[in-house]
Amino acid sequence: MPIAFVIEVHVPYLRHPGRQPIGEERLHAFTAHTLIPLLDLIGELQRHSLPLSITLACSPIALEQWRDPVVHKHFVQWLEGRITHHQNELSRFEHEGNQHGAYLARFYLDWDRQLLRSFTIRYQRNPLGRLQELVAAGLITPLCVPASYAILPFLGHEGMVRAQLEHGLLYISRYLKRPEGLWLPGSAWRDGLERIILELDLRYVIVDPSNVQLQHGHLPGWLVPRRLAAIGVEADLARHIWSVELGYPGDPLYRNPADPTGYTANGADAPQPYDPYDALRRAQEHANHFVDQLLFRLSQLPSETTLVVPIDARLWSRNWFEGPTWLQAVLTRCATDPRLRLTQPGSLLHHLSSNDTVVLQATAQADASATSWQSPFTDHYRQSLYEAERRFAELVTYYPAAEGLRERVLTQAARELLLAEMSDWLMESDPGWQRYLDRFDHLLLLARQESLSATDLFALEQIESHDSIFPVLNYRLFGEKHHRS
């Protein structure tokens, strides 16, 4: 019975051009708690020659930062700082006679030293290179993802949707492999999206079952017969993974995500001392439970039905320290159980008949677990984006073939607009998007000038240095004339 795991990986743009990793802590925590453990566990399964197939929905923003030497340098500094902290804590606990505190300090000291060895020795400070090796070996199948992980229905200008997808396809193809399928952040579908997907020559899009219009087919099904299919995820099983209240992450033995020291567990009624041995053993138990649930679900479906299970790896660095251990145990059992076969979602297309069709409904957010997006904050954010997109489209239409400094300015303005469209601003109600639109406004003023002063040129260079993501960018893609009403 085939099963396809889709691992969702994204971290917002946090790169800082300075000498110290100030403001990058979340990026480095994600690298330490998600990326390196993911690479390590896949490598472990590879060394045991287990039949492995994983589908990866990784944002181009994350890939761009993981290829950046500045980020690599800062990550090592950050990790070395943590190691020094654990050494100091170990000495303090031993001096105080706190045996459990010393046990935990020693555990985290060994843990972070192993992370540093993996990053500097095993992966040669090049995690993207290791991802590329796994893709080339056929162990990872990449999906196309919007360039800045934008929620597409929140974009008012169709040219922006096209630019998000075309640049996302460019960077996934450039760094990993040309994908056949598309992953939508937030499972958010918008009317007319199938037309753009077809132009990009993608074969399928992964959606939430709630995207399907009532009495208009079922998943999986063809959106355009024999050309573009919609494939649904197993939403009920996924709740075991992402739900802190109802799923595995809230288990009393797991590390308490609200405690930055990592020294307490969730506890049944109140936080208790954390024991990694008990927690990691519980992760193994939860892995067995999850695979049992997979087998039960598959027993209810026709044979050769592929179950597509999304795994949001972003939760590991926030809510579930033990998540990578759980995933390794799940993949190991799936790869060794003769009843199961790991595959990728595209394998479903071979079993679809021309009569298997489906119609999707436009939605701002299919996942009901996320924060409601009907609020003054989201209304202000949406209107600000619409206005910025409109102004940029007009300017691109006015300067369709800019060269020299004007082309540099317009290209950087496109970067700022992409960064303002990151889904993180919505998911976390974070007003940080405004600083990118402020830079965007400044750049639009510069683009209209016939020449730049020394002060203007210095300002441009400063913005380019700070927001240096997406080195290959075509600002002209942002200039189509079709706007939403």
N, C-alpha and C positions, 0 to 999 in steps of 0.2 A: 504494500500500500504506500503510495507516494506522498511525501510531505515536503513542503517548501518553507523554509524559515527566511523571512525578510528582516534583516537587522537594520534599524533606522539609526543613523549616526549624524549628529549635527552639533556644532558649537558656534555661537555667534562670533562676529569679528571682534577680537580683543587684542590683536597684535599691537605692541607699543614699540616705537622705533628707538627708544632710549637705551641706555646701558643696563638698566635694571628692569626686572620683570614686574614693574609696578602696574597694577590694573589687569594683569594677565593671569591672576591666580585661578580664576574659573577655567580658563583654557588649559592650564597646566594640570589642574585637578582632573579635568576630563581626560587628558592624555594619560595620566597616571592610573585612573580608576576605570577607564573604558578602553582606550585605544591599545595600550600596551598589553593589558590582560587579554584582549580579544586576539591580538596577534600571537601572544604566547599560547593560548589554548588551541588555536588553529594549528600552530606549529607542532604542539604536542600530539594532536590527532594525526597530523601528517606523518610524524615520525613513526607512528604505529601503523601506518599504511591503511588507515580506515577510510572507507568510501565516503567522501565528504563533499557536500555541495551547499553553499550558503549564498543567498542573494543579499547584496549590500545596497542600501539606499543612503548614500553618504553625500552630504551637501558639498558643492564645490568650494564654499567658504572654508569648511573644515580642511579639505584637501590643500587649498592654497596656503593655509597657515602651517600645515604639517610639512610643507616643502620649504619653508622659510628658514634660512640659517639663523636669523635673529631670534626667532621663536625657539629653535633648537638650543641656542646658547642660553636663553632665559630659562628654559625648562630645566637644564642641568643645574643652573644656579638655584632655582626654586627647590629642586629635589635635594641638592646638597644642603640647603638651609634646613629642610625637614629632617635630614639625617642628623645634623648637628643638634637640632631640637630634641630628637629622640635620645641621643647620647646624654644630653644634659638631664632629661627626665629620668633616664635609667639611673644615673648617678644619684639624683635626688631621692628617688624611691628607695634605692638600696640603702642610702644613708638614713632614711626615715624608718627602715624596716618594713616598708609596704610591699609585701610579696606580690600581691596581685597587680599593683601598679607597675612593679618592675617587670613582671611577666608580660604585660601589655606593651610597655615601652620596648622591651626586647623583641616582641613580635613585630611591631611597626618598624623598628630599626632594621630587622632582617628583610621585611617586606619592601621597604624603600630602597635598600641596597640592591635587592634583586631587580627592582624596576630600573635602577640606574645601570646595572650590568646589561639588562636587556636592551635598553635604549642606546647605550654607548658602544657596547661590544657586539651583541647579537645583531642589532639593526644598524650599527654604524651611524647613529644619529640621523637616520634616514627612514622614518617609519613609512613614508609614502613609497619608497623603493621596495619595502617588504610587501606592502599591499599589491604593488605591481607584480611581484613574483607570484603571489597567491592567485591573482587573476590569470596570469600567463599559464599557471599550472592547472587551471580549470576548477580550482576549489572555491573561488568567489566569482559570482556573476553580478556585475554592476548594473544599476538602474539609472536612468536619466532623472535628474532632480533640478528644479528651478535654481538659477545661479545663486541667489541669496536666500534661498529657502523661503520664498514669499508665499503667502496665502493668496492664490491667484484671483479669487472673486473680489478681493479687496483692492485690486488694481482697476482704475477707471478707464485706462487707455489700452486698447487691444495691442498697440505697438509695444507697450511695456510687457504684456504677457508673452508676446513673441520674443522680445529681447531676453526675458528671463529664461525661457525654454531653449532658445538657440544658444545662448552663452552657457547655460547649464550643460547642454549636449556637447558643446565644444570642449569644456573643461573635463567632463567625465571621460570623453573619448581621448582627450590628450593625455590624461594622467593614468587612466585605467584601461578602458576598452570601449569601443562604440557599443552602447547599450541597445537592446531591443524593446525594453519596457520603460514606463514612466511611473514615478512615485510622486504623489501629490501631498505636500505638507498639510496636515489637518484633514486629509481625505476630502479636500474642498474642491468641488466641481463647479465649473461655470459654463453657461451656454456658449456654444460655438467653439469650445476647446478642441473638439475632435478634428476640426478643420486644420488647426495649427499642428496638432500631433501628427496628422497624416502627411503634412508638408515636410515634417522632420523625419519621415520614414520610420516611425516607431510602430511596433506591432501590437502592443497592449499597454493598458493603464491599470494600475491597481487601485481599487476603490473600496469604500466601506459599503456594506449591504444597504445601509439607509439611503444611499445615493440613488437607488433604483426607484423609478416611478412605479406606483402601484398599478398592477395589471398590465405592465409593459415589459414583460420578459423576466428573466432571472439571471443570476450570475453562476458561472461565467457565461458570457454571451457576446455576440458581435455587435459593436456599435455601427460599424460599416462592414457588411459581409465580406469575409475572407481578407480584410485589410486591417481592421483595427478592432481589438477585443477589449472588453472590460472584465477584470478578474477580481473577485471579492476576497476579502480576508475573513478569517475565522474570529469574529469579534468577541464571542463569548469566552473562548479559550484565552484570548489575549488579556482578559481582565485578571486572570490569575497572576499576570506578570506586572501590569502597571498599577493596579489598584492597591494603595497602601491600606485602605480600610478592609477590603474584601479579599485581597490576594496575598501572595507570599511576602512582599516587602514589609508588611506590618507585623510579622511574626515576633513574639516576645524575645526570642533569642538573638534576633538580628541586631546589628549595630544601630544605635539611635541616631538618625540623620540630623536631629536638632542639636546634638552635642558635638561641637567642633573638635573636641579632644579625642573623640573616638573611644572613650573609656567606659561608656554606658551602653546597655542594650535597651531595646524598646520597653521590655517588661510587660507583664500582664496588666497591671494597674498603674504602675509608675516605673520610671527608668531603674534598671538594675545593673550591677557590674557586668561588663561585656566579657564574654569568653569566646575567642575566635574558634577554638576547637569545637565547642558546642554549635556555634553558628554555622560553620562550614559543613559540619555533619548534617545539620538541619537542611542546608541547601541541597545535599545529596538526596535526602528524603523527599524534598519538594520536587526535585527533578524526576524521581521515580513516580511520584503522584501525577505529575504533568504528563509524562509519557503514557501512563495508564489512561488518563483522560483522552489523550490523542487516539489511542487504540479504540476506546469506547466510541468516540465520535466517528472514527472511520468505519467501525462496524455497522453504523447506521446509514452509510452512504454506499452507492454503487461501487463496485470494484474499479480500480484505476482512477478514482476521483482524487485529485490532488488537493490536499488541505494546505492552505496558505496561511501561515501564522506570523503575524508581525511582532517583532521584539524591539521595543524602544530602549536602545542602549543608553540613551541620555539619562535614564533614571539611575543608572549605576553610580554615577558620580554624585547624585543628589540624595537618593533615597534607599539604595540597595547595594551596599558595599560587597555583599556576597553574590551579586548577580552573575559575574563571570564564572564563578565556581558552579553555580546552578546550570548555566548554559553549557559548560564543558561536559557536565554529567548527562544533560539531555542529549547533546549531540553524540556522545559516546554510546549511549544506549540505543539511540535511533540507528547509528551506523553498525551496530552489532546485532540488532534484533532482526531475524530473518523475515519478520512480517512487515518491516518498514523499509522504505527506500528514500533517501534524501535526494531531492531534485530541485529544480528552479521553476518559477511560475510559468514561464513560457512553454513548458512541456504540455500545459493544458490545451494549447492551441491545436495540437494534433488530434484531439478528441472532440472538437467542436464541429457540429454540422452546420450547414447554411441556415437551418431553421432555428438555431440557438441565437436569438437576438435579444437585445436589451436596450432600454432607453433610460438615460440618467437625468436626474433633476438637479438644477442649479442649487447650490447650497453654500453658505458661508462657513459652516462648520458641521461636519457629519458626526464628529465625536462628542457625544453629550457629556463626557466626563470633563471636558475643558471648560474654562471660564466663559460665561456668557459674554457674547460680543455686542450686546445691545447696551451701550452705556455712553455717557458723555465723552469719556476718554476715547472710545473707539470711533464715535462719530467725528470728533475733532481730528483724529488721526486719519480717517478715511478722507475727509474733505481736504486736509492738508496735502495728502498724496495726490488726489485728483487735480488740485490746482497746480502742484509742481509738475505733474505729468503733462498737463495742458500747456503750460508755459514752455516746457522743454520741447514738446512736439512742434510747437510753433517756431521755436528758434532753430530746430534742426531742419524744418522745412525751408526756413529763410537762408540757412547756410548748409545746403546739402553736400557741398564738396569743399569743406573748409580744409585748409592746409596750415602747416607751421604752428605758430603759437595758438591760433584760434582752434585748430583741431585738438591740440593738447588740452586746452581749457574745456572744450565740449566733451572730450573723452573723460576728463576727471569729473565733470559734472554728472556724467552718466554713472560713474562709480559711486558718487555720493547718493544718487537717487536709488541705485540698487541696494546700498547699505541701509538707507532709510526704509526699505521695503522688507527687511528681515522679519520673519514671523515672530521672533523673540519679543519684539515690542508689544505685540498683541497678547501673546501667551502670558507675559509677565506684567502687563500694564505698565510698561517702562517708557517714560518720556524721552529716552535717550535718542530716539529718531530725530529729535529736533536739531541736535547739533549737526547732523548730516545735512538736513535741509538748510540750516544756516550757511554752511559751506557751499551748498548748492546755489543758494541765492547770490552769494558773493561771486561765484564763478560765472553765473549768468550775466552779471554786470560786466565782468571782465570780457566775456565773449562778444559783447556788443561794441567794445572799444576798438578803434582802428589800430591802436598800438598800446603796448604795456610799458608802464614806467618801471624803474628799478624796484620800487616798492611793490608794485603789482606782481612782478616776476618772482620776487622773494616770497610773497604770499602764496603764489601758485606752487612753487617748489616745496614749501612747508606742507601744504595740503597733500601734494603728491607723495611726499615722504611718509606722512602719517597714514594715509589711506592708499597703500600701494597694491591693493589686491587687484586681481584680474588684469594682468599685464597686456593681454590681447583683448581689446574691446572695440566694437564698432558702434560708435554713437549714432550712426545713420539708421540703425535698426529701431531706434526709439521714436522715429519721426512719422509713423503712419498716421493718417488723418481720421481714422475711425474712433470715435469716442462713445462711451456709454452715456445714455441719457440720464 
